[in-house]
Amino acid sequence: MNAPAGHLPVLAKPVVDLLQVAPGHRVLDCTAGRGGHAELLARAVGPSGQVILMDRDAANLAHATARVAATGTPVHGIHGSFANCERAVAQAACGAGIRPRHGAVDRVLADLGFASNQMDDPARGFSFQHDGPLDMRLDPSQGESAAELLARLPERDLADAIFRFGEDPFARRIARVIVDRRGSVPLRTTGQLASAVVAAYGAKARHSRMHPATRTFMALRILVNDELGALAALLDAVGRGARAAAAAGSAPADDGHARPGEGWLAPGARVALISFHSLEDRMVKHAFAELERQGVARRITRKPVEADESEMRLNPRSRSAKLRVIEVSAEIVTGR
Ligand SMILES: C[S@@+](CC[C@H](N)C(=O)[O-])C[C@H]1O[C@@H](n2cnc3c(N)ncnc32)[C@H](O)[C@@H]1O
């Protein structure tokens, strides 16, 4: 069966079930994309709730915001990286006339990576399937493009990135060919990069199950957008939010002192993260386990939730998806 056109939200049912979204909740979708998850969340929180959307891609943010608005649920879209989610939540609270300390969110979702429309647009330069400018920025208005990075990175750094983020065993050879070729002609298109990778693979290209450029393109996308840096910042923010929420719940209410600073996550908030790369999943796994160890959160999923066969058939991108969910404690729990 052919996959229907458009971006399908991955693991949609487990996300909604495990987040236990209820009417009136304030929800932050860190990666609005085409608004698939956001619309489901908006319908669950209803008109008494609020959906805050973030995306680095202004066009996707606008599309998702319109989709949520059509449900009748109040929506606030913020263009930017979820690395700045704490500021975004405070800004959305102000926009809705909510005092920031009462503006904590009840549910958070981040569905990492890129959306199908970004991959399918040759002008964005994410794919070797179409020839186009070698850009790869999720936010094309900021930062260095892939072509600019390829023009200036030392061979060793290029090889390290292709090996670390792409796990390509030919990383050193690929970096060598890129550096050789850029010495005579700058690599400006996806076709030029794909051809350099195929040349580095040599005869092995014929036996490779996937296109030889798959891993190099993934590695460059992660590098161009500092995707692991953004995830680390989000996980740090979740940690701060969880500690603040649990500390607020643990402080005596009537001791005459102000309660500890209430953060951006409400006590009992649930946070769901969907990752597509083993390095990302490892970061999420360790961060969530550490918060549980600190007694400020409880893991709702001990093992990651993955797509079933029927979803994988319908949406091949779901094959590598891993969903992990935690719940922020309402007070610090000792003895776990
Ligand atoms: C997998 S898609 C999300 C799809 C969405 N859940 C849906 O159902 O349509 C990922 C989206 O996250 C955005 N994105 C990736 N990294 C981001 C970051 N650090 N901050 C904000 N948005 C990001 C991408 O631009 C893309 O639109």
The ligand as an SDF file (V2000), in Angstrom:
LIG
                    3D

 27 29  0  0  0  0  0  0  0  0999 V2000
    8.8130   15.4380   12.8800 C   0  0  0  0  0  0  0  0  0  0  0  0
    8.3120   17.0730   12.5320 S   0  0  0  0  0  0  0  0  0  0  0  0
    6.9620   17.3150   13.6140 C   0  0  0  0  0  0  0  0  0  0  0  0
    5.6930   16.8140   13.0350 C   0  0  0  0  0  0  0  0  0  0  0  0
    4.4660   17.1030   13.8590 C   0  0  0  0  0  0  0  0  0  0  0  0
    4.4910   16.4080   15.1320 N   0  0  0  0  0  0  0  0  0  0  0  0
    3.2150   16.7530   13.0870 C   0  0  0  0  0  0  0  0  0  0  0  0
    2.4220   15.9290   13.5600 O   0  0  0  0  0  0  0  0  0  0  0  0
    3.0030   17.3300   12.0000 O   0  0  0  0  0  0  0  0  0  0  0  0
    9.5490   18.0050   13.2790 C   0  0  0  0  0  0  0  0  0  0  0  0
    9.3740   19.5130   13.2050 C   0  0  0  0  0  0  0  0  0  0  0  0
   10.1870   20.0350   14.2410 O   0  0  0  0  0  0  0  0  0  0  0  0
   10.8660   21.1780   13.7940 C   0  0  0  0  0  0  0  0  0  0  0  0
   12.0740   21.2890   14.6130 N   0  0  0  0  0  0  0  0  0  0  0  0
   13.1740   20.5010   14.5840 C   0  0  0  0  0  0  0  0  0  0  0  0
   14.0520   20.9070   15.5250 N   0  0  0  0  0  0  0  0  0  0  0  0
   13.4730   21.9470   16.1880 C   0  0  0  0  0  0  0  0  0  0  0  0
   13.8710   22.7700   17.2740 C   0  0  0  0  0  0  0  0  0  0  0  0
   15.0610   22.6360   17.8730 N   0  0  0  0  0  0  0  0  0  0  0  0
   13.0140   23.7120   17.7160 N   0  0  0  0  0  0  0  0  0  0  0  0
   11.7910   23.8740   17.1210 C   0  0  0  0  0  0  0  0  0  0  0  0
   11.3770   23.1350   16.0620 N   0  0  0  0  0  0  0  0  0  0  0  0
   12.2040   22.1760   15.6120 C   0  0  0  0  0  0  0  0  0  0  0  0
   11.0910   20.9390   12.3200 C   0  0  0  0  0  0  0  0  0  0  0  0
   11.2290   22.1670   11.6470 O   0  0  0  0  0  0  0  0  0  0  0  0
    9.8260   20.1730   11.9260 C   0  0  0  0  0  0  0  0  0  0  0  0
    8.8330   21.0390   11.4420 O   0  0  0  0  0  0  0  0  0  0  0  0
  1  2  1  0
  2  3  1  0
  2 10  1  0
  3  4  1  0
  4  5  1  0
  5  6  1  0
  5  7  1  0
  7  8  2  0
  7  9  1  0
 10 11  1  0
 11 12  1  0
 11 26  1  0
 12 13  1  0
 13 14  1  0
 13 24  1  0
 14 15  1  0
 14 23  1  0
 15 16  2  0
 16 17  1  0
 17 18  1  0
 17 23  2  0
 18 19  1  0
 18 20  2  0
 20 21  1  0
 21 22  2  0
 22 23  1  0
 24 25  1  0
 24 26  1  0
 26 27  1  0
M  CHG  2   2   1   9  -1
M  END
$$$$
